[in-house]
Amino acid sequence: MTDDTSQPVPDPVAIGPGRARQGEIYRAGISGLRPAVPTDFAGLEQAARKASTPRGWAYVAGGAGEGRTMRNNREAFDRWAIVPRMLRGVGERDLSTSVLGTDLPAPLLLAPVGAGQLIDPDADLHTARAAAATGVPYVFTNQGGTPLEETAAAMGSTPHWMQLYWSVDEGLVDSLLQRAEASGAGAVVVTLDTTVLGWRPQDLNLGSLPFAQGLGIGQYTSDARFGEIVAERVERAQAPGAPAADKPKVTLAAIRSLLSITRSHPGSFWSNLRSPVPRAAVETFLDIYSNPRLSWDHVATLRDRTRLPIVLKGVLHPDDARRAFDLGIDGIVVSNHGGRQVDSSIASLDALVAVRDAVGPEPTVLMDSGIRTGADVFTAIALGADAVLLGRPYMYGMAVAGQRGVEEVVANVVAELDLTMALSGVADVASIGRDLVVPRA
């Protein structure tokens, strides 16, 4: 008889994603291997900037005006401190939760980030496949380069939601809603704060608008209603007596733009190059993609137009939050668009506190803008968010290491959230309350 004192290898589920991720990194380190992306946000940002083109970096990392809203978002987190509690016996944590019928392995979704093609031509698919690999739901961007049907196929059984920019063409709004339903989306997320583009100096200084290059309009060029609108535009332009179209000055940059538009449009490159349709599609998109007159009256029609749960993204004022729920909206995202729309706007985290206090504990309230780490997720949940949306960090991961970079960023954020819960004496997401954070002195 032998005395077997060996211990079984711990189950990663039992030890939690935090220790599992740490173990993965440290074991690889024995062989001299390092993570594909830096595990700290400052290092991640620096690596992403090196890996990105000037236009890609300006669009993804840039903000409105002088960047004050972006700074406000981070400073708001700095004004709160976590108060860890001891000896609570939380050897295992449950990070799972559910939002509007969508099960989440952690209180985290991947935010919609438009024109990701500036970072990688297959940005939407990289994000979808990384989301599927990590189990984290992805909110498809309305301004993606890949049709939502293809992105949904890449997700497999992992849940996805769909963002909606409200077009001036109501038929296009309905078409996008129908496609979202057909794709199996778990909710539609209507972005309210981009009825016009904010003043973005980083892009303006480069004269760079991705949509004018045919980037980020794949949801539109794959849409039947949009195709009808483009065809009508081409027909009018070719009608006898139609005014001659303005032609851009022939420069190397203009030729590059034409090639980008041609490559990005569905169909054969050479056929597209000879056709007026790709250029007309870009012009049509710029004319109709968003509705400056968007109002509560528009939003009130949604319940009769889709069976999906409806989420409004871009709410910052408590009165707007109350009105949304009075209209029967299912959820809101407290968001200032990552600081990309209004300079010197209130921080999303500050707005979250006021909104949650105004609407009470029951309504579904999510939050984005400024989330960088697992500790940030913890703080946002403690201050009233049911879940958060992660944006720039995963795009930075993609810039550095493609799909693997997105997966590692998500894994790192979830790991730090798990460890923060463990070290703060919290066994599950529902127990992360306002008693665990205090204003920083």
PAKE-477125 format. One record per residue: residue in one letter; z, y, x of N, C-alpha, C in turn. Coordinates in steps of 0.02 Angstrom, whole numbers, plus 50000, padded with zeros to 5 digits. Layout:
# PAKE-477125
AZYXZYXZYX...
***
This chain:
# PAKE-477125
M500004994150042500005000050000500005006250044T499545011050029499505017150069499805022950032D500065027550071500355033650041499825039050041D499495039949983498955044849978499245051549957T499285056050005499565062749990499025067949982S498385065749982497845070749975497865073849905Q497645080049902497635083649838496915084449814P496795084149749496115085149723495885092249736V495225093049744494935099749751495035103449686P495295109649689495415113349627494785114449587D494835113849522494285115349477494175122849476P493545125249489493435132449489493635135849424V493575132249368493775135149304494525136349304A494905131649333495625132349334495855137949381I495515138549439495735143649487495455150449469G494965150649426494695157049404494105159349446P493685163649418493085165949454493255170149515G493845173249516494025177349574494125173149636R494565168349632494695164049690494085159849707A493705157749655493105153849668492595157849708R492505164249690492035168449726492285169849796Q492915171249804493195172249870493075166049914G493225160249885493145154049923492435152849944E491975154449899491255153649915491065157949975I491285164149974491115168750029491445166750094Y492095165050090492455163350152492205156750182R492035151950140491765145550166491105146750201A490675150950171490035152450203490145156250268G490685160250270490825164050330490995159750390I491235153750379491375149150434490745147650474S490175147550437489535146150470489175152650489G489515158150484489215164450504488795167750451L488835165150390488425168050336488805173650301R488455178550279488745184250245488455184750174P488815188150128488525189050061487845192650065A487425191350016486775194550015486825201950004V487355204149968487465211249956488185212949975P488315218949998489005221050014489455220349953T490075218549963490535217549908490905223949887D490835229249927491125235649908490555240249884F490715244749837490185248749807489865253549857A490255256649900489975261349948489465257849993G489635251850016489175248050058488555245950019L488665243949957488105241949914487625247849904E487895253649890487485259549878487085261349941Q487415261049998487075262750060486505257850075A486635251350064486125246350077485535247150028A485685248749965485165249649915484725255649931R485045260949955484645266949972484155265450028K484375261550077483935259650132483355255450108A483485251150059482985246450036482495249449985S482655255249958482255258149904481755263249930T481225264349893480765269749907481085276349886P480855281949912481145288449891481085289449815R480535287549785480445288449712480905283649674G480965277549697481395272749664482125274849667W482335277249726483035279349734483175285549692A482705290349690482815296449651482915294749578Y482515290049553482545288549481483185284649463V483345279549501483905275249483484575278349502A484615281649559485255284249582485365291549561G484845294949542484905302049527485235303449460G485445309749453485765311849391485495318549369A485775321149316485565327549289485855333249330G485465338649336485705344849365486005343949434E486605346449442486955346249506487355339849516G487295335149470487655328849477488375329049457R488585334349421489285335049403489525329549355T489085327449309489295322249262489405315649298M488975314149347489085308049386489755308349421R489915314149450490565314849484491135314549433N491035317649375491555317349323491715310149304N491195306049299491295299049280491755295449329R491645296649394492065293249444492755296349448E492795302949443493445306249447493885304349388A493585302749331493985300649273494345294149288F494015289449322494355283249342494905284649392D494795289549435495305291149485495935294149454R495875296449393496465299449360496915294349326W496725287949330497135282649300497345277649352A497945275149347498205270049393498435263949354I498285258149380498505251749351499225250549371V499615248049323500325246449337500405238849333P500355235249389500415227949387501105225749364R501125220349326501755217249304501835210549340M502465208949355502605203049396502875197149356L502835191249387503175185149366502995183149294R502365183649277502155181849209501795175149206G501765171749262501515164949261500795164249238V500365168649261499665168549239499235164849290G499365158349299498985154349345498265153649325E498125154049261497435153749235497325159749189R496725162649194496545168249151495945166349108D495925169349049495365168549005495015175348999L494435175949030494075182249030493605182848970S493535177548932493035177548878493245181948820T492745184448785492855188448725492235187948682S492245191148625491665191148580491565198148553V490945200348552490775207048527490205206448478L490335208148416489825208048362489485201248358G489885196048364489615189248358489305186548421T489285190348475489015188048539489595186048584D489585179848606490105177448652489955179748723L490465182348755490415184848824490895180948868P490655178448927491125175048972491615179849005A491455186249005491895191649028491695197748988P492135202748984491975208648942491455213248974L490865210448985490355213749024489665212048998L489235217048991488525216048978488135219949030L487515217849043487085221649088486725227049047A486795233249068486525238949031485765239149036P485445242348988484725243548994484595248949046V484165247449094483965252249146483215252749145G482945258449127482225259249120481865259849186A481225258249184480775259149242481035255749304G481335249849295481575246049353481025243849400Q480395244449377479825242749421479805247149483L480135252849481480175257049541480585253649595I481025249149575481435245349623481105238749640D480845235349589480505228949599480015227949542P479395225749556478905224849502479145220149446D479575215449463479825210649414480555211949397A480745218349396481445220049386481745217049323D481375217349267481645214949204481755207349206L481295203749237481365196549242481925194649291H481975198249346482525196949393483195197749357T483255203149319483885204349283484015198949232A483505197049194483585191949143483795185249173R483475183349228483635176949260484325177049291A484515182849319485195183449346485705183149290A485555186449234486005186149177486095179049153A485535175349150485575168449128485985164249177A485895165549242486255161649293487015162949290T487205169049271487915170749269488215170249199G487785169549149488015169149080488185175749048V488045181249083488215187949057487635190549015P487755192648953487215195248911486885201448941Y486255202348924485845207848951485565211848892V485645218448895485345222748845484655224848871F484125221848842483455223248866483295230748860T482975233448911482785240448908482145241348867N482145246548826481545248348788481015251148835Q481235253348895480775256248943480655251449001G480565245148984480445240049035479705239249050G479565235749104478875234249122478635227649095T479095223349074478935216649050479065216248975P478585213648936478705213048864479345209248849L479695211348797480345208448782480305200948768E479735198648742479655191548728479695187448793E479385189848846479405186448910480115186748940T480435192448932481115193148958481585188548921A481495187948855481925183448815481825176248837A481205174348852481065167448874481425166048940A481465171048984481805170149048482555169549039M482825172048984483555171748971483775164848948G483315160848920483515154448894483995155348836S484565151748838485055152148784485575157548794T485545161148850486025166548861485875172348814P486385175148781486255180348731485945186648761H485545189948720485285196548739485295201148679W485345207648694485275212848644484655216848662M484455221348617483845225248629483985232648618Q483805236648668483855243948662483265246648622L483385252048585482865255348548482875262848562Y482305265448586482185272648586481795274348523W482045279148485481755280648420481125284848428S480555281748414479905285148422479785290048365V479315294548376479105298948321478675295248270D478445289348289478055285148243478515279848212E478645280548148479115275948115478845268748113G478185268048111477905261348113478055257848178L478065261648233478235258748298478975256848300V479405260948270480115259148265480195252548230D479865251748174479915245448136479635239548176S479095240648211478795235248251479265232948305L479585237648340480055235848393480665232248364L480905234448306481465231048273481275223848255Q480685222948229480455216248209480385211748270R480135214448324480065210448385480745208548414A481215213248409481895211648433482195205848393E482115206148328482365200648285482025194048304A481365194248310480985188148325481175185248393S481385189448439481565187048506482255183748508G482635184348452483295181448451483845186248475A483695192648476484195197548499484825197248455G485395198348487486035198148451486225204748420A485895210248441486035216848414485485221548437V485425227248402484975232548424485405238448444V485265241148503485655246648532485215252848532V485365257548487484955263548480485225268948528T484825270948576485035276148623484915282948591L485455286748585485435293148549485335299148594D485495298448658485565304348701484945305948742T484365303048725483765304348763483195306348717T483345310848670482815313548627482325317748668V482555320348724482125323348775482435321248842L482025321348895482285319748961482715325448987G483285323649018483695328649049483365331549111W483655336949137483405340249197483635336249258R483165332849290483325328249344482985330549409P483335334549448483025337549507482745332549558Q483085326849566482835322049615482135319749599D481995318449535481325316549514480845322549515L481095328249491480675334149487480445336349557N480885335949606480695338049673480145333749703L480095327549679479555323049702478965323049654G479025326649598478495326449547478405319449521S478955315749515478915308549501479195306949432L478745304849387478945302149322478625295349316P479025289949318478735283249320478265281749262F478425284349203478015282749144477305285649152A477245291249186476585294149198476175289949246Q476515285249281476165280549326476025273949290G476195273649226476105267349190476675262449199L477225264749231477805260449243478315261349187G478635255849165479155256349115478905257049044I478275255349031478015255948963477755249248937G478005243848967477765237148948477935235148877Q478505237748849478665236148779478155239248732Y477855244648754477385248348712476685245448718T476445244348778475765241748787475695234648761S476265231248748476245224548719476355224748643D476405230648614476575231348544475945232748502A475865228948447475265229648405475215236648375R475765239348350475725246048319475555251248372F475845250748431475685255548484474945254948501G474685248848504473975247948518473535251448467E473745251248404473355254648353473355262248365I473915264948383473975272248395473535274248455V473535270148507473125271548566472385271148547A472195266048509471495265448488471265271448448E471695273948404471525279948365471435285948411R471835286448463471785292048510471125291648547V470945285748571470315284948607469725286548562E469755284248499469215285548452469125293048440R469675296648432469635303848422469335307348484A469545305048543469305308148605468565307048615Q468305301448588467605299748599467155302148541A467455304948490467065307248432466635313148451P466045313748421465615319548435465985326148422G465925330748467466245337248459466965337548481A467245331848503467935331948527467985336048590P468525339848598468605343848659468645339248720A468365341648775468385337648836469095337048861A469275331148883469955329948909470035333348976D470645335948987470795338749053470805333249104K470465334349159470445329349212470865331749271P471305327349296471705329449353471275330549415K471515334849458471165336049521471145329549561V470575328149589470495321949627470845322749695T471395319249701471775319149763471975311949777L472235310749837472465303949853473015301849806A473475306449789474025304849744473755303249674A473245307049652472955305649586472635298749583I472315296949638472005290249642472545284849640R473095286049676473645281149674473915280449604S473985286149569474235285949500473775281949455L473125283049463472635279349423472685271849436L472755270049499472815262949516473455259949488S474005263749490474635261349462474565260249387I474275265049353474165264349280473745258249265T473215257349304472745251849293473085245149305R473475244549359473815238249374474335236549321S474675241649296475235240349250475015238649180H474405240449162474175239149094473965231849086P474095228849028473895221949017473135221049024G472925215349051472215213949056471965214249127S471315213549134470985213349198470995220149232F471145220149296471175226449334470505230149330W469955226549342469305229849344469085232249275S469245228449224469095230749156469515236949139N470135236849158470565242549145470325248749182L470075247749243469865253449284469285257149251R468865253449215468275256449183468435258949112S469025257049086469195258549017469625264849011P469525268648956469975274348945470655272348916V470725266048897471335263948861471965264648902P471995262148965472625262749003472875269949009R472415274549024472625281549029472835284348961A472485282348909472675284548842473355281748822A473505275648845474155272648830474725276748861V474625278848923475135282948957475225289548919E474665292848902474705299248867475035298448799T474875292948764475175291648699475915290548705F476115286548755476835285248765477205291848776L476955296048820477295302248835477355306748774D476885306148727476895310148666477395307648614I477485300948610477835298348551478445294048565Y478615292748629479125287648642479805289448614S479965295948611480625297948588480545303548537N481055304248494481005308848437481525314548445P481295320548463481775326048472482135327948407R481865325948349482165327648285482615322148258L482785317348300483205311748278483865314348249S484035311648190484625314148155485005308348122W485575309948092485955304948056485555302047998D485095305947970484675303447916484235297647939H483985298148000483595292548028484035286348035V484615287348065485055281648078485265278248013A485335282147959485545279347895485045274447866T484425274647891483905270047865483925263247898L484295262647953484265256547993484495250347955R485005251047914485275245147880484755241747837D484275245547811483745242647770483155240347811R483175241447876482585240047917482695234247965T483315232047973483455226348018484075222747994R484085216248006484675212247990485145211748050L484955214648107485355214148167485955218948164P486505217148197487045222048206486765228348240I487015234148219486755240448245487285243848288V487095245648349487535248948397487225255648415L487615260948414487365267548435487635269148504K487185270648550487365271848620487275279248637G487805282248665487775289148683488275293448646V488755290248612489265293848574489815296248622L489995302648616490515305448659491045309348620H490885311448560491355315448521491685311148467P492335311748456492675307648405492365308548336D492145314548318491845315548252491205311548243D490805311148297490195307148294490365299748288A490895297548320491105290648315491315289048243R491725293448214491935292448145491335292148098R490865296748108490295296948063489875290548068A489805288048130489425281848139489735276248099F490385275448105490705269948069490725271147994D490755277547973490715279047901490035277047873L489515277347915488845275347894488745267747892G489245264147916489185256847918488905254147982I488865258348034488635256048100489145250948126D488885245748160489315240148181489705241648245G489425245748288489765247148351489465253248384I489825255948433489575261548472489685260248546V489285263548587489395263648659489555270748678V490165271848702490355278448729490005279048796S489555283948801489115284248859488835291248868N488775293448931488405299548945487775298048986H487515291948977486885289849008486945289749084G487545287949108487645287649180487575294349214G487685299849176487625306449205486915308849214R486435305749180485735307149190485435312149140Q485825314149090485525318349038485805325449036V486455326249033486755332949029487205333949090D487065339249128487495340749185488155343749159S488695341949191489365344349174489605341849106S489375335949087489605332749025490295329649036I490645328648981491285325048983491175318049011A491645315749050491615308949076491675303949020S491305298449026491325293248973492035290448964L492395289549019493065286649014493525291348976D493475297948989493875302748952493695302648878A493045302248864492825302048795493065295648760L493075290148798493305283748770494015284348742V494455287448780495155288048758495185291848692A494825297348687494835301448626494515297748567V493965294248581493615290648528494045284948501R494345281048545494755275448522495355277948483D495655283348505496215286148467495995288448398A495375290848393495135293448329494945287948280V494655282548304494395277448257494885271748247G495395271248288495875265848280495665259548316P496065254248311495955248248352495405243548328E495195244048266494745238948238494015239748256P493715245748250492995246348262492795244148332T492175241748338491915239448403491695245448444V492025246348501491875252048545491745249248615L491145250448641490985248548710490925254948751M490855254148816490835260048859490385258648919D490025263748941489675263349006489715270149040S489445270449100489415276349143490015276749188G489895275349251490425275749302490745269149320I490565263749285490855257149301490555254749368R490985253349415490755251149481491075244649503T491685243149480492065237549507492425233849451G492705228149469493115224449421493735228249400A494025232149445494605236249428494405241649378D493785244249383493545249049334493485245849265V493245239749263493185236149199493885235449168F494365233449209495055232749185495305239249155T495195244749190495435251349167495105253249101A494445252149096494095253949034494335249748975I494455243348987494715239048933495415241448913A495825243148962496505245448947496495251848906L495985256048915495945262448880495555262048815G495365255948795495095255248728494415252148720A494065250548774493405247448768493475240048752D493065237548707493035230348694492645226748749A492175230248779491785227648835491435233548866V491155232548926490805237948961490105235748977L489675240748991488995239449013488945241649086L488665237349127488585238549199487865240549213G487755246149248487085248449259486885248849332R487005254549363486755255649432486945250049481P487565247449480487735242449531487255236549532Y487065233949474486635228049477485925229949499M485715236149484485055238349509485075239149585Y485645241349611485705241749683485675234849715G486005230049682485975223149706485265220549707M484875222349656484185220249654483785223349711A483905229649725483545233049779483655229449845V484265226949855484435223749919484195216549922A484265212749867484145205549871483845202549808G483485206449768483145203749710483615200549660Q483395195049630483805191649580484475189549608R484465186949670485105184849700485585190749706G485315196549722485735202449728486065204249662V485695203649607485985204949541486535199949526E486395193549540486895188349527487535189649567E487465191549630488065192549671488455198649647V488115204049628488475209849603488875208049541V488565204449495488915202349434489505197849452A489385193049496489925188449515490505192249548N490345197249588490875201049622491285205249573V490955208349525491315212349476491765207949433V491505202249411491905197649371492485194849411A492345193249475492875190549518493445195649526E493265201849539493795206849548494175208049483L493825207949427494175208549363494685202849355D494475196749370494915191049364495535191749409L495415193749471495975194549518496435200249497T496145205649471496555211249447496985209049389M496705204949344497115202249290497675197949317A497505193549364498015189049392498585192949424L498405198049462498905201849499499265206949455S499015208049395499355212649348499735208849294G499735202249298500105198249250499785197649182V499115197349180498755197249117498375190649111A498485187049057498185180449049497515180549013D497385185748973496755186048936496565193248922V495935194148902495675200948892496055204648839A496255201248785496615204548731497275207548754S497545205048810498195207548834498125213548881I497515215648895497415221548937497485227648892G498075230548892498225236248848498385242548886R498485247848848498605254348878499285254648914D499715249848900500355249648936500275247749010L499675245349029499565243249097499235248649140V499115254549111498835260049150499245266449135V499285270749185499625277149176499205282549208P499265288749182498925294349216499185295049287R498735296049333498945296849403499285303549413A499825303549447500205309749458499815314449504
***
